[in-house]
């Protein structure tokens, strides 16, 4: 099936219209897993869903942990092992110039269905939690200002979770960077009450630089068109395709 290529999904939710001094981005990363996910197999060193050090979506060159660790725009603040039974590692970074924190959870690749359930729950404003870092309390889950998901598109392999509906009337926007994400996530996303800020019309090989570019636009309070342009520019640069092609792939709105 053409849609079943290796990919990374990025799912982002804006939980409120009001901008506070401190903002938090919570990223759910389902580690790439040759055994437990319906993907075209990758080399074993990249496709071990229980290995955070070398996993394609986490410890590899363009994985979330490696990319943000190298970025001059972010400073690592904390690292914790197995904060939950199905989360193998959590990293927290702070933006270099803005009061914005990025919390990323590496889910065991065998638990991709749970990761998908969590991201849709967070998109609806459910299951808010918090963590303390550097004396600051950071709201996560449905309480985060922005929620992201990176990993294989599990909705190619299993049905979306039951509809919980939105937890409140807050306006929420989402970014979904995945293979044909507009098709696979349209129905479950609509049930959360959130709207698509950025998603895709075709096959892609998304990596952490696309997420980072989109986040930089969001941090600067840019509109949908500007966020889309940043993401398209990053995708074109690293995938060595034309910006026009990247713009056709990355779209905004329903």
Backbone as numpy.savetxt, mean C-alpha at the origin, in Angstrom:
# Nx Ny Nz CAx CAy CAz Cx Cy Cz
-3.64 -16.98 -17.01 -4.48 -15.79 -17.01 -3.60 -14.55 -17.01
-3.80 -13.60 -17.93 -2.89 -12.45 -18.03 -2.78 -11.66 -16.75
-3.87 -11.58 -16.00 -3.83 -10.78 -14.78 -2.98 -11.36 -13.68
-2.60 -12.65 -13.80 -1.88 -13.29 -12.72 -0.38 -13.15 -12.91
0.09 -11.90 -13.01 1.52 -11.66 -13.08 1.98 -11.21 -11.71
3.30 -11.19 -11.52 3.82 -10.74 -10.24 3.52 -9.27 -10.11
3.05 -8.88 -8.99 2.73 -7.48 -8.83 2.70 -7.07 -7.40
2.61 -5.81 -7.23 2.52 -5.22 -5.92 1.33 -4.28 -5.93
0.48 -4.39 -4.93 -0.68 -3.53 -4.83 -0.40 -2.43 -3.83
-0.82 -1.30 -4.20 -0.75 -0.21 -3.25 -2.14 0.34 -3.07
-2.63 0.30 -1.83 -3.99 0.69 -1.54 -3.95 1.75 -0.46
-4.37 2.97 -0.79 -4.19 4.08 0.13 -5.52 4.75 0.43
-5.75 5.07 1.72 -7.01 5.66 2.13 -6.79 6.95 2.90
-7.45 8.02 2.50 -7.45 9.27 3.24 -8.65 9.26 4.15
-8.44 9.31 5.48 -9.54 9.07 6.41 -10.31 10.32 6.80
-9.70 11.50 6.69 -10.42 12.70 7.06 -10.08 13.83 6.12
-10.93 14.84 6.09 -10.69 16.02 5.29 -9.81 16.99 6.06
-10.01 17.08 7.36 -9.24 17.98 8.19 -7.80 17.50 8.32
-6.85 18.39 8.11 -5.44 18.05 8.20 -4.91 18.42 9.58
-4.34 17.46 10.30 -3.78 17.71 11.61 -2.29 17.94 11.48
-1.66 18.40 12.55 -0.22 18.66 12.53 0.54 17.36 12.30
0.14 16.30 12.98 0.78 14.99 12.81 -0.10 14.11 11.95
0.50 13.47 10.95 -0.25 12.54 10.10 0.47 11.21 10.03
-0.32 10.14 9.86 0.24 8.78 9.86 -0.23 8.03 8.62
0.70 7.35 7.97 0.43 6.45 6.85 0.67 5.04 7.34
-0.28 4.15 7.14 -0.14 2.76 7.56 -0.16 1.87 6.32
0.93 1.13 6.11 1.08 0.27 4.94 1.03 -1.20 5.35
0.14 -1.95 4.73 0.05 -3.40 4.89 0.75 -4.04 3.70
1.79 -4.84 3.97 2.55 -5.50 2.91 2.38 -7.01 3.05
1.75 -7.63 2.06 1.65 -9.10 2.03 2.88 -9.63 1.31
3.79 -10.29 2.03 5.04 -10.74 1.42 4.78 -11.71 0.27
5.57 -11.56 -0.79 5.46 -12.42 -1.96 5.70 -13.88 -1.55
4.85 -14.80 -2.03 4.90 -16.18 -1.56 4.60 -17.14 -2.70
5.63 -17.83 -3.19 5.44 -18.80 -4.28 4.50 -19.93 -3.92
4.49 -20.33 -2.66 3.73 -21.50 -2.24 2.28 -21.17 -1.96
2.04 -20.04 -1.34 0.71 -19.73 -0.82 -0.08 -18.69 -1.61
0.49 -18.21 -2.72 -0.21 -17.20 -3.51 -0.25 -17.62 -4.98
-1.29 -17.19 -5.68 -1.47 -17.56 -7.08 -0.67 -16.68 -8.01
0.65 -16.72 -7.89 1.54 -15.88 -8.69 2.36 -16.73 -9.65
2.88 -16.08 -10.68 3.91 -16.72 -11.49 5.14 -16.81 -10.60
5.69 -18.01 -10.36 6.79 -18.14 -9.39 7.97 -17.24 -9.70
8.54 -16.69 -8.65 9.77 -15.90 -8.74 10.89 -16.73 -8.14
12.15 -16.32 -8.26 13.24 -17.07 -7.61 12.94 -17.29 -6.13
13.36 -18.44 -5.64 13.02 -18.83 -4.28 13.45 -17.80 -3.24
14.58 -17.12 -3.49 15.06 -16.13 -2.52 14.12 -14.94 -2.42
13.37 -14.66 -3.48 12.43 -13.53 -3.49 11.02 -13.94 -3.11
10.69 -15.22 -3.30 9.32 -15.67 -3.13 9.06 -16.48 -1.89
9.92 -16.35 -0.88 9.67 -17.00 0.41 8.87 -16.03 1.26
7.60 -16.33 1.47 6.70 -15.42 2.17 6.94 -15.31 3.66
7.94 -16.04 4.17 8.28 -15.97 5.59 9.68 -15.37 5.80
10.31 -14.89 4.72 11.66 -14.35 4.80 11.64 -12.84 4.55
11.69 -12.06 5.61 11.63 -10.61 5.46 12.90 -10.02 4.86
14.03 -10.71 5.02 15.30 -10.13 4.59 15.43 -10.04 3.07
14.86 -10.99 2.33 15.07 -11.02 0.89 13.78 -10.98 0.08
12.64 -10.84 0.73 11.37 -10.93 0.01 11.21 -9.81 -1.02
10.60 -10.16 -2.15 10.41 -9.24 -3.26 9.73 -7.94 -2.85
8.76 -8.04 -1.94 7.97 -6.86 -1.58 8.45 -6.17 -0.32
9.54 -6.67 0.28 9.98 -6.10 1.56 11.49 -5.82 1.60
12.30 -6.87 1.59 13.73 -6.70 1.76 14.53 -6.60 0.48
13.93 -6.92 -0.68 14.62 -6.81 -1.96 14.81 -5.34 -2.34
15.55 -5.09 -3.39 15.99 -3.73 -3.73 14.86 -2.71 -3.81
13.72 -3.09 -4.41 12.61 -2.15 -4.55 11.43 -2.50 -3.64
11.70 -3.33 -2.64 10.68 -3.63 -1.64 10.48 -2.45 -0.70
9.38 -2.46 0.02 9.01 -1.32 0.86 10.09 -1.00 1.89
10.57 -2.01 2.63 11.55 -1.72 3.66 12.84 -1.16 3.07
13.36 -1.81 2.02 14.63 -1.39 1.44 14.53 0.00 0.80
13.44 0.25 0.09 13.29 1.53 -0.60 13.24 2.70 0.39
12.39 2.59 1.41 12.24 3.70 2.34 13.44 3.83 3.27
14.15 2.74 3.53 15.39 2.83 4.30 16.45 3.63 3.55
16.48 3.51 2.22 17.47 4.22 1.41 17.09 5.67 1.12
15.82 5.98 1.19 15.34 7.29 0.79 15.84 8.40 1.72
16.26 9.50 1.14 16.67 10.67 1.93 15.47 11.41 2.50
14.28 11.08 2.00 13.06 11.75 2.48 12.51 11.14 3.76
13.04 9.96 4.15 12.49 9.25 5.31 13.61 8.81 6.24
13.34 8.83 7.53 14.30 8.37 8.53 13.65 7.27 9.37
14.34 6.12 9.44 13.78 5.03 10.24 13.80 5.39 11.72
12.65 5.15 12.37 12.50 5.47 13.79 12.48 4.24 14.68
11.89 3.15 14.17 11.69 1.96 15.01 11.52 0.73 14.15
11.91 -0.41 14.70 11.71 -1.71 14.05 11.34 -2.72 15.13
10.27 -3.45 14.90 9.87 -4.46 15.87 9.56 -5.76 15.14
9.92 -6.88 15.75 9.69 -8.19 15.16 8.35 -8.75 15.62
7.59 -9.30 14.68 6.33 -10.00 14.96 5.43 -9.27 15.95
4.96 -8.07 15.60 4.04 -7.36 16.49 2.68 -8.06 16.61
2.34 -8.89 15.61 1.15 -9.74 15.64 1.57 -11.09 15.09
0.81 -12.13 15.36 1.23 -13.49 14.98 1.44 -13.63 13.47
0.68 -12.92 12.66 0.78 -13.02 11.21 1.56 -11.87 10.60
2.07 -10.96 11.42 2.89 -9.84 10.96 4.32 -10.09 11.43
5.23 -10.31 10.49 6.59 -10.73 10.83 7.48 -9.57 11.28
7.17 -8.38 10.81 8.01 -7.24 11.15 7.22 -5.94 10.94
7.54 -4.95 11.78 6.96 -3.62 11.62 8.09 -2.59 11.63
8.05 -1.67 10.66 9.02 -0.58 10.58 8.26 0.74 10.64
8.84 1.72 11.35 8.26 3.07 11.39 9.32 4.05 10.92
8.95 4.90 9.96 9.80 5.98 9.49 9.12 7.32 9.74
9.91 8.38 9.83 9.38 9.75 9.88 9.88 10.51 8.67
9.02 11.32 8.09 9.42 12.13 6.95 10.47 13.14 7.37
11.40 13.44 6.48 12.54 14.29 6.83 12.16 15.72 7.14
11.11 16.25 6.49 10.77 17.66 6.67 9.36 17.91 7.17
8.50 16.92 7.12 7.11 17.07 7.54 6.81 16.18 8.73
5.77 16.54 9.50 5.40 15.75 10.67 4.49 14.60 10.24
5.07 13.72 9.43 4.35 12.58 8.86 5.13 11.31 9.18
4.41 10.31 9.69 5.01 9.01 10.03 4.48 7.94 9.08
5.35 7.01 8.74 5.00 5.88 7.88 5.21 4.59 8.67
4.13 3.84 8.88 4.17 2.57 9.59 3.91 1.47 8.57
4.82 0.51 8.45 4.67 -0.58 7.48 4.71 -1.92 8.19
3.72 -2.76 7.94 3.64 -4.10 8.51 3.88 -5.14 7.43
4.82 -6.06 7.67 5.12 -7.15 6.74 4.33 -8.38 7.15
3.26 -8.70 6.40 2.43 -9.87 6.68 3.09 -11.12 6.12
3.11 -12.19 6.89 3.48 -13.52 6.39 2.69 -13.76 5.10
3.39 -14.15 4.02 2.72 -14.32 2.73 1.61 -15.34 2.72
1.60 -16.26 3.68 0.51 -17.24 3.76 -0.79 -16.61 4.23
-0.73 -15.37 4.73 -1.90 -14.70 5.28 -2.37 -13.56 4.38
-2.22 -13.72 3.07 -2.60 -12.66 2.15 -4.10 -12.36 2.21
-4.91 -13.37 2.45 -6.35 -13.12 2.53 -6.67 -12.24 3.74
-5.99 -12.47 4.85 -6.17 -11.63 6.02 -5.67 -10.21 5.75
-4.55 -10.08 5.05 -4.04 -8.76 4.71 -5.04 -8.00 3.84
-5.66 -8.69 2.89 -6.66 -8.07 2.02 -7.89 -7.65 2.83
-8.31 -8.51 3.74 -9.44 -8.16 4.60 -9.12 -6.93 5.43
-7.91 -6.88 5.98 -7.53 -5.74 6.81 -7.53 -4.44 6.02
-6.96 -4.46 4.81 -6.88 -3.21 4.07 -8.27 -2.67 3.72
-9.21 -3.55 3.37 -10.56 -3.10 3.07 -11.28 -2.63 4.33
-10.99 -3.28 5.44 -11.54 -2.84 6.72 -11.03 -1.45 7.06
-9.73 -1.23 6.91 -9.14 0.08 7.19 -9.71 1.13 6.23
-9.93 0.74 4.98 -10.49 1.67 4.00 -11.86 2.17 4.43
-12.60 1.31 5.14 -13.91 1.70 5.65 -13.85 2.41 6.98
-12.64 2.64 7.51 -12.51 3.34 8.79 -12.64 2.45 10.00
-12.58 1.13 9.81 -12.72 0.18 10.92 -11.36 -0.18 11.53
-11.42 -0.77 12.73 -10.25 -1.41 13.37 -9.08 -0.45 13.59
-9.37 0.72 14.10 -8.32 1.67 14.44 -7.53 1.20 15.65
-6.21 1.33 15.59 -5.32 0.98 16.68 -4.28 2.09 16.81
-3.36 1.92 17.77 -2.31 2.93 17.92 -1.01 2.26 18.36
0.10 2.96 18.14 1.42 2.52 18.56 2.19 3.74 19.03
3.09 3.55 19.99 3.90 4.65 20.50 5.29 4.59 19.89
5.77 5.72 19.41 7.10 5.80 18.81 7.71 7.15 19.15
8.86 7.14 19.80 9.53 8.38 20.16 8.69 9.29 21.01
7.88 8.69 21.87 7.01 9.48 22.74 5.76 10.01 22.06
5.53 9.62 20.82 4.34 10.05 20.07 3.39 8.87 19.91
2.11 9.14 19.99 1.09 8.13 19.75 0.63 8.23 18.31
0.79 7.14 17.57 0.46 7.11 16.15 -0.78 6.26 15.92
-1.79 6.83 15.29 -3.02 6.10 14.98 -2.83 5.29 13.71
-3.26 4.03 13.76 -3.08 3.12 12.63 -4.41 2.50 12.23
-4.34 1.58 11.27 -5.55 0.90 10.83 -6.57 1.90 10.31
-7.82 1.72 10.69 -8.87 2.62 10.27 -8.74 4.02 10.84
-7.83 4.21 11.79 -7.61 5.53 12.36 -6.46 6.28 11.73
-5.73 5.66 10.81 -4.61 6.33 10.14 -5.14 7.38 9.17
-4.29 8.32 8.84 -4.66 9.34 7.86 -4.60 8.81 6.44
-3.75 7.82 6.22 -3.59 7.21 4.91 -3.27 5.74 5.12
-3.92 4.85 4.35 -3.68 3.41 4.47 -3.26 2.87 3.12
-2.22 2.02 3.11 -1.72 1.45 1.86 -1.60 -0.06 1.96
-1.72 -0.71 0.81 -1.51 -2.16 0.73 -0.56 -2.45 -0.41
0.45 -3.28 -0.15 1.41 -3.71 -1.18 1.47 -5.23 -1.19
1.42 -5.84 -2.37 1.53 -7.28 -2.47 0.81 -7.82 -3.69
0.71 -9.12 -3.78 -0.02 -9.77 -4.87 -1.50 -9.42 -4.78
-2.15 -9.32 -5.93 -3.58 -9.03 -5.98 -4.35 -10.31 -5.63
-4.62 -10.46 -4.36 -5.30 -11.67 -3.90 -6.70 -11.82 -4.45
-7.34 -10.72 -4.85 -8.70 -10.82 -5.37 -8.74 -11.49 -6.74
-7.58 -11.77 -7.31 -7.54 -12.62 -8.51 -7.76 -14.08 -8.15
-7.57 -14.42 -6.87 -7.59 -15.81 -6.43 -8.74 -16.15 -5.48
-9.25 -15.16 -4.76 -10.33 -15.43 -3.80 -11.30 -14.25 -3.76
-12.47 -14.51 -3.24 -13.52 -13.49 -3.19 -13.19 -12.46 -2.12
-13.64 -11.22 -2.30 -13.41 -10.21 -1.27 -14.17 -10.56 0.00
-13.74 -10.00 1.13 -14.43 -10.27 2.40 -15.83 -9.68 2.40
-16.62 -10.11 3.37 -17.98 -9.60 3.49 -17.98 -8.09 3.70
-18.97 -7.44 3.12 -19.11 -6.00 3.21 -19.47 -5.57 4.63
-18.64 -4.70 5.23 -18.93 -4.18 6.56 -19.57 -2.80 6.50
-19.47 -2.15 5.35 -19.95 -0.79 5.23 -18.99 0.17 5.91
-19.13 1.47 5.63 -18.24 2.45 6.26 -18.54 2.63 7.74
-17.49 2.89 8.51 -17.64 3.09 9.95 -18.19 4.46 10.29
-18.03 5.42 9.39 -18.47 6.79 9.64 -18.67 7.50 8.31
-18.96 8.80 8.37 -19.24 9.57 7.16 -18.03 10.33 6.64
-16.85 10.06 7.19 -15.64 10.75 6.73 -15.37 10.42 5.27
-14.90 11.43 4.53 -14.54 11.21 3.13 -13.20 10.50 3.07
-13.16 9.38 2.37 -11.93 8.62 2.23 -11.59 8.41 0.76
-10.32 8.64 0.41 -9.83 8.40 -0.94 -8.82 7.25 -0.90
-8.72 6.51 -1.99 -7.80 5.38 -2.02 -6.91 5.40 -3.25
-5.73 4.83 -3.09 -4.81 4.56 -4.20 -4.61 3.05 -4.25
-4.84 2.45 -5.41 -4.64 1.01 -5.59 -3.74 0.81 -6.80
-2.49 0.48 -6.55 -1.55 0.21 -7.63 -1.39 -1.30 -7.73
-2.02 -1.89 -8.74 -2.03 -3.34 -8.90 -2.39 -3.67 -10.34
-2.21 -4.90 -10.74 -2.62 -5.32 -12.07 -4.12 -5.17 -12.23
-4.53 -4.32 -13.15 -5.95 -4.12 -13.47 -6.76 -3.86 -12.19
-6.25 -3.04 -11.31 -6.88 -2.86 -10.00 -8.26 -2.24 -10.09
-8.50 -1.43 -11.12 -9.82 -0.82 -11.26 -10.90 -1.89 -11.42
-10.57 -2.98 -12.12 -11.54 -4.06 -12.30 -11.73 -4.88 -11.03
-10.63 -5.28 -10.39 -10.71 -6.22 -9.28 -11.18 -5.58 -7.97
-10.91 -4.29 -7.79 -11.26 -3.68 -6.51 -12.46 -2.74 -6.56
-13.06 -2.55 -7.72 -14.15 -1.58 -7.83 -15.31 -1.91 -6.88
-15.78 -3.16 -6.92 -16.94 -3.52 -6.10 -16.64 -3.47 -4.60
-15.59 -4.13 -4.11 -15.33 -4.06 -2.67 -14.96 -2.66 -2.20
-14.31 -1.89 -3.05 -13.96 -0.52 -2.65 -15.21 0.33 -2.51
-16.17 0.17 -3.42 -17.37 0.99 -3.35 -18.15 0.74 -2.06
-18.05 -0.46 -1.51 -18.79 -0.79 -0.29 -18.18 -0.15 0.95
-16.93 0.32 0.86 -16.28 0.94 2.02 -16.66 2.39 2.19
-17.25 2.98 1.15 -17.56 4.40 1.19 -16.40 5.26 0.73
-15.26 4.64 0.38 -14.10 5.37 -0.09 -14.18 5.57 -1.60
-13.37 6.49 -2.13 -13.33 6.74 -3.57 -11.90 6.61 -4.08
-11.72 6.23 -5.35 -10.38 5.97 -5.89 -9.65 7.25 -6.30
-8.58 7.56 -5.61 -7.72 8.67 -5.98 -6.81 8.26 -7.13
-6.33 7.01 -7.10 -5.43 6.50 -8.14 -5.52 4.99 -8.20
-5.72 4.45 -9.41 -5.66 3.01 -9.62 -5.32 2.73 -11.07
-5.38 1.47 -11.50 -4.80 1.11 -12.79 -5.80 0.47 -13.74
-5.51 0.62 -15.04 -6.37 0.08 -16.08 -5.80 -1.16 -16.75
-4.57 -1.53 -16.45 -3.94 -2.67 -17.12 -2.91 -3.35 -16.26
-2.14 -4.22 -16.91 -1.11 -4.98 -16.21 0.06 -4.06 -15.86
0.69 -4.34 -14.72 1.82 -3.52 -14.30 2.74 -4.32 -13.39
3.91 -3.78 -13.15 4.85 -4.35 -12.18 5.16 -3.27 -11.16
4.23 -2.95 -10.28 4.44 -1.85 -9.34 5.49 -2.17 -8.29
6.25 -1.17 -7.93 7.26 -1.33 -6.90 7.20 -0.10 -5.99
8.04 -0.09 -4.94 7.89 0.90 -3.87 8.10 2.33 -4.32
8.84 2.56 -5.43 9.04 3.92 -5.88 7.73 4.57 -6.31
6.78 3.78 -6.83 5.49 4.34 -7.22 4.71 4.77 -5.98
4.75 3.95 -4.95 4.13 4.30 -3.68 4.75 5.58 -3.12
6.07 5.65 -3.09 6.76 6.80 -2.53 6.38 8.08 -3.27
6.35 8.02 -4.60 6.00 9.20 -5.39 4.59 9.68 -5.08
3.66 8.75 -4.99 2.28 9.12 -4.66 2.20 9.73 -3.26
2.93 9.15 -2.30 2.90 9.67 -0.93 3.47 11.09 -0.86
4.51 11.38 -1.66 5.08 12.73 -1.64 4.05 13.76 -2.08
3.22 13.42 -3.06 2.15 14.32 -3.47 1.11 14.50 -2.38
0.74 13.39 -1.75 -0.24 13.46 -0.67 0.29 14.29 0.50
1.55 14.11 0.85 2.16 14.86 1.95 2.09 16.36 1.67
2.23 16.75 0.41 2.19 18.16 0.03 0.77 18.66 -0.21
-0.24 17.84 0.10 -1.65 18.20 -0.05 -2.03 18.50 -1.50
-1.39 17.80 -2.42 -1.70 17.99 -3.84 -2.99 17.27 -4.21
-3.62 17.70 -5.28 -4.86 17.10 -5.74 -4.65 15.82 -6.51
-5.75 15.16 -6.91 -5.66 13.87 -7.61 -4.81 13.91 -8.87
-4.96 14.95 -9.67 -4.19 15.03 -10.90 -2.69 15.08 -10.65
-2.28 15.85 -9.65 -0.86 15.98 -9.33 -0.30 14.69 -8.76
-1.07 14.02 -7.90 -0.63 12.73 -7.35 -0.47 11.72 -8.48
-1.43 11.70 -9.38 -1.35 10.79 -10.53 -0.11 11.10 -11.37
0.18 12.37 -11.59 1.33 12.75 -12.41 2.65 12.33 -11.76
2.75 12.49 -10.46 3.96 12.05 -9.75 4.15 10.54 -9.89
3.07 9.79 -9.68 3.16 8.33 -9.77 3.52 7.89 -11.18
2.90 8.52 -12.19 3.19 8.17 -13.58 4.65 8.48 -13.93
5.15 9.61 -13.43 6.53 9.97 -13.70 7.51 8.95 -13.11
7.24 8.53 -11.87 8.11 7.54 -11.24 8.03 6.20 -11.97
6.82 5.80 -12.33 6.65 4.52 -13.02 7.38 4.53 -14.36
7.24 5.63 -15.10 7.90 5.73 -16.40 9.42 5.69 -16.25
9.95 6.37 -15.24 11.40 6.40 -15.03 11.96 5.01 -14.73
11.36 4.32 -13.78 11.94 3.05 -13.32 11.57 1.88 -14.20
10.44 1.96 -14.89 10.06 0.89 -15.81 10.54 1.15 -17.24
11.14 2.34 -17.46 11.68 2.71 -18.77 10.61 2.65 -19.86
9.45 3.23 -19.54 8.38 3.35 -20.52 8.08 4.83 -20.70
7.21 5.18 -21.63 6.87 6.58 -21.84 5.94 7.07 -20.74
5.99 8.36 -20.47 5.08 8.95 -19.49 3.64 8.80 -19.97
3.42 8.91 -21.28 2.07 8.75 -21.84 1.51 7.37 -21.52
2.35 6.35 -21.65 1.90 4.99 -21.33 1.59 4.86 -19.85
2.43 5.46 -19.01 2.19 5.41 -17.57 0.91 6.14 -17.20
0.62 7.23 -17.88 -0.63 7.95 -17.62 -1.85 7.14 -18.02
-1.73 6.37 -19.10 -2.86 5.51 -19.49 -3.09 4.41 -18.48
-2.02 3.96 -17.86 -2.11 2.90 -16.87 -2.66 3.39 -15.54
-2.20 4.56 -15.10 -2.56 5.11 -13.80 -3.63 6.17 -13.97
-4.81 5.91 -13.43 -5.95 6.80 -13.62 -6.56 7.17 -12.27
-7.43 8.17 -12.29 -8.09 8.61 -11.07 -9.60 8.62 -11.27
-10.36 8.42 -10.21 -11.82 8.45 -10.27 -12.42 7.14 -10.74
-13.74 7.08 -10.64 -14.45 5.85 -11.01 -14.50 5.65 -12.53
